[in-house]
Amino acid sequence: MLEKKSTRVRKEEIIQAAFDIVGKKGVRSLTISALAKMAGMSEANIYRHFSGKDDVFTALAEYIRRAVMGKAAVIAAGSRNPLNKLELIFFSHMSIIAEQPGIPRFVFSEDTHLGHRLVAETLALSIGSYVETISGLIAAGIAEGELKQDLSPRETALTFLGMIQFTALRWTIGGSSFDIRDEAKKLWENFLHLVS
């Protein structure tokens, strides 16, 4: 018999189990049956918390929005200087990917983009908001003299995000064959050299 847990805790466990499946076997392997097995509960228990697979996909997209984009917005609103904020966001994002390989697999999957249009639109809106947050920090860094004066904030933000996305893609495709945190340190040092 399952230990009695709050709905919030149980949903979080199901979401983490879903990311584990996606991280190990890809989006196509994410079924309610596989999810129940990974979460150590019955399918009926999954349906008690989610109406079906589409609802699970929506919850995964929302988790990514909160964990990555939401955290970036919180850091951006803090009192540190713009360059410190960018560094915190960069390493926070890389750390989330390292801890949960299912996130990049979910975001980059055709099965997500083509099979779940509303989820894809939610992810696209979240990424757009993320780019705006990073652009704002880069503009502030230029204004404060921390970053080169001739940088374009939006294009530099896209470069920033591209470093993360391409590294995550290489790491995911390569079966986590390199230390993503070590790679992040090298990339950050190079990015600093280019922009400051």
C-alpha positions as CSV (number, residue, x, y, z in Angstrom):
1,M,0.0,0.0,0.0
2,L,1.3,3.5,-0.9
3,E,2.2,5.8,1.9
4,K,-0.3,8.7,2.2
5,K,1.2,11.8,0.7
6,S,-0.2,15.2,-0.3
7,T,-1.4,15.7,-3.9
8,R,1.4,18.2,-4.5
9,V,4.1,15.7,-3.4
10,R,2.5,12.8,-5.4
11,K,2.2,15.0,-8.5
12,E,5.9,16.0,-8.1
13,E,6.9,12.3,-7.9
14,I,5.0,11.5,-11.0
15,I,6.6,14.4,-12.9
16,Q,10.1,13.3,-11.8
17,A,9.2,9.8,-12.9
18,A,8.1,11.1,-16.3
19,F,11.4,13.0,-16.7
20,D,13.3,9.8,-15.7
21,I,11.5,7.8,-18.5
22,V,12.1,10.6,-21.1
23,G,15.8,10.9,-20.0
24,K,16.4,7.2,-20.3
25,K,14.1,6.1,-23.1
26,G,12.8,9.2,-24.9
27,V,9.4,10.8,-25.2
28,R,7.8,8.0,-27.1
29,S,8.3,5.7,-24.1
30,L,6.3,7.9,-21.8
31,T,3.0,6.0,-21.4
32,I,0.7,5.9,-18.4
33,S,1.7,2.3,-17.9
34,A,5.4,3.1,-18.0
35,L,4.8,6.1,-15.7
36,A,3.0,4.0,-13.1
37,K,5.8,1.5,-13.1
38,M,8.5,4.1,-12.8
39,A,6.6,6.0,-10.0
40,G,5.9,2.7,-8.2
41,M,2.1,3.1,-8.2
42,S,-1.0,1.9,-10.1
43,E,-2.2,3.5,-13.3
44,A,-5.4,4.4,-11.4
45,N,-3.2,6.4,-9.1
46,I,-1.7,8.3,-12.0
47,Y,-5.2,9.1,-13.3
48,R,-6.1,10.3,-9.9
49,H,-3.6,13.2,-10.4
50,F,-3.5,13.6,-14.2
51,S,-6.4,13.2,-16.7
52,G,-4.1,11.5,-19.2
53,K,-0.8,11.7,-21.2
54,D,-1.6,15.2,-22.5
55,D,-2.0,16.5,-19.0
56,V,1.3,14.9,-18.0
57,F,3.0,16.7,-21.0
58,T,1.5,20.0,-19.9
59,A,2.8,19.4,-16.3
60,L,6.3,18.7,-17.7
61,A,6.3,21.9,-19.7
62,E,5.1,23.9,-16.7
63,Y,7.8,22.3,-14.5
64,I,10.4,23.4,-17.1
65,R,8.9,26.9,-17.2
66,R,9.2,27.2,-13.4
67,A,12.5,25.5,-12.9
68,V,14.4,27.2,-15.7
69,M,12.6,30.4,-16.8
70,G,11.0,31.2,-13.4
71,K,14.3,30.8,-11.6
72,A,16.0,33.1,-14.2
73,A,13.4,35.8,-13.6
74,V,13.9,35.5,-9.8
75,I,17.7,35.9,-10.2
76,A,17.2,38.8,-12.7
77,A,15.1,40.6,-10.1
78,G,17.8,40.3,-7.4
79,S,20.3,42.8,-6.2
80,R,23.5,41.5,-7.9
81,N,25.2,43.2,-10.8
82,P,24.0,42.1,-14.3
83,L,27.1,39.9,-15.1
84,N,26.8,38.1,-11.8
85,K,23.1,37.5,-12.6
86,L,23.9,36.1,-16.0
87,E,26.5,33.8,-14.5
88,L,24.0,32.5,-11.9
89,I,21.4,31.9,-14.5
90,F,23.8,30.1,-16.8
91,F,25.1,27.7,-14.2
92,S,21.7,27.2,-12.7
93,H,20.3,26.2,-16.1
94,M,23.3,23.8,-16.7
95,S,22.9,22.3,-13.3
96,I,19.2,21.6,-13.9
97,I,20.0,19.8,-17.1
98,A,22.8,17.8,-15.5
99,E,20.4,16.7,-12.7
100,Q,17.5,15.9,-15.0
101,P,18.5,14.7,-18.5
102,G,14.9,14.2,-19.4
103,I,14.4,18.0,-19.7
104,P,16.5,18.5,-22.9
105,R,15.2,15.3,-24.3
106,F,11.6,16.5,-23.8
107,V,12.3,20.0,-25.1
108,F,14.1,18.9,-28.2
109,S,11.8,16.0,-29.1
110,E,9.8,16.0,-32.3
111,D,7.2,14.0,-30.4
112,T,6.7,17.0,-28.1
113,H,6.7,19.6,-30.9
114,L,4.5,17.7,-33.3
115,G,2.4,15.5,-31.1
116,H,1.5,18.1,-28.5
117,R,1.0,21.5,-30.2
118,L,-0.2,23.4,-27.1
119,V,2.8,22.1,-25.1
120,A,5.1,23.2,-27.9
121,E,3.5,26.6,-27.9
122,T,3.9,26.9,-24.1
123,L,7.6,26.0,-24.4
124,A,8.0,28.5,-27.2
125,L,6.4,31.3,-25.1
126,S,8.6,30.3,-22.1
127,I,11.7,30.5,-24.2
128,G,10.7,33.9,-25.6
129,S,10.3,35.2,-22.0
130,Y,13.6,33.7,-21.1
131,V,15.3,35.5,-24.0
132,E,13.7,38.8,-22.9
133,T,15.0,38.3,-19.4
134,I,18.6,37.6,-20.6
135,S,18.3,40.5,-23.1
136,G,17.4,42.9,-20.3
137,L,20.4,41.7,-18.2
138,I,22.7,42.2,-21.1
139,A,21.3,45.7,-21.8
140,A,21.9,46.5,-18.1
141,G,25.4,45.1,-18.3
142,I,26.1,47.3,-21.3
143,A,24.7,50.4,-19.6
144,E,26.7,49.7,-16.4
145,G,30.0,49.2,-18.5
146,E,30.3,45.5,-17.6
147,L,29.8,44.4,-21.1
148,K,31.0,45.7,-24.5
149,Q,29.2,48.7,-25.7
150,D,28.6,47.5,-29.2
151,L,26.8,44.2,-28.2
152,S,23.3,43.7,-29.4
153,P,21.3,42.5,-26.3
154,R,18.9,40.2,-28.1
155,E,21.4,38.5,-30.3
156,T,23.8,38.1,-27.4
157,A,20.9,36.6,-25.4
158,L,20.3,34.2,-28.2
159,T,24.1,33.3,-28.2
160,F,23.9,32.8,-24.4
161,L,20.9,30.4,-24.8
162,G,22.5,28.7,-27.8
163,M,25.5,27.8,-25.7
164,I,23.2,26.0,-23.3
165,Q,21.0,24.4,-25.8
166,F,23.8,23.1,-28.1
167,T,25.7,21.8,-25.1
168,A,22.6,20.1,-23.7
169,L,21.9,18.6,-27.2
170,R,25.5,17.3,-27.6
171,W,25.4,15.9,-24.0
172,T,22.0,14.2,-24.6
173,I,22.9,12.7,-28.0
174,G,26.2,11.5,-26.6
175,G,24.6,9.7,-23.7
176,S,26.1,12.0,-21.1
177,S,29.6,11.1,-22.3
178,F,31.2,14.3,-21.0
179,D,31.0,16.2,-17.8
180,I,28.4,19.0,-18.6
181,R,29.4,21.0,-15.6
182,D,33.1,21.1,-16.6
183,E,32.0,22.0,-20.2
184,A,29.8,24.8,-18.7
185,K,32.8,26.3,-16.9
186,K,34.9,26.5,-20.1
187,L,32.0,27.9,-22.1
188,W,31.3,30.6,-19.5
189,E,35.0,31.7,-19.5
190,N,34.9,31.9,-23.3
191,F,31.6,33.8,-23.3
192,L,33.1,36.3,-20.7
193,H,36.1,36.8,-23.0
194,L,33.8,37.5,-25.9
195,V,31.4,39.9,-24.3
196,S,33.3,41.9,-21.6
